[in-house]
Amino acid sequence: MPPQAGSASNHSDKDKKVNPGELMILWADGHETHHLAPGFAGNVPMCVMQGRDDRRSNHLPIHIPDALEFRKIELVGQYALQFEWSDGHRTGIYSFEYLRELCPCPVCKKQ
């Protein structure tokens, strides 16, 4: 079933670290998303703080180590996750809607 971004039924049922460098999210509709830490960390939703709509245009212009890992995952309210990274930073709150938009699978990339 293709994802339906923004739908209340799409909030994550489960999120877990598959290994220190990979996050897996199993969505309520059965879709599974995998994020590798080094590629994912640059997608901090900065524009939410800046009042912009296009979050994808705000990638952090920083060096992200290839060995970056997820250290801690925290639930923020009932709408988002925050990550602590192996380099010590914990910038950004990732809404479930935004996490779904970032899904790298071929089905989601077509949308």
Secondary structure as UniProt FT lines:
FT   TURN            5..6
FT   HELIX           8..10
FT   STRAND          12..19
FT   TURN            20..21
FT   STRAND          22..27
FT   TURN            28..29
FT   STRAND          32..36
FT   HELIX           37..40
FT   HELIX           41..43
FT   HELIX           47..50
FT   HELIX           55..57
FT   TURN            66..67
FT   STRAND          70..76
FT   TURN            77..79
FT   STRAND          80..85
FT   TURN            86..87
FT   STRAND          94..95
FT   HELIX           96..101
FT   HELIX           106..109
//
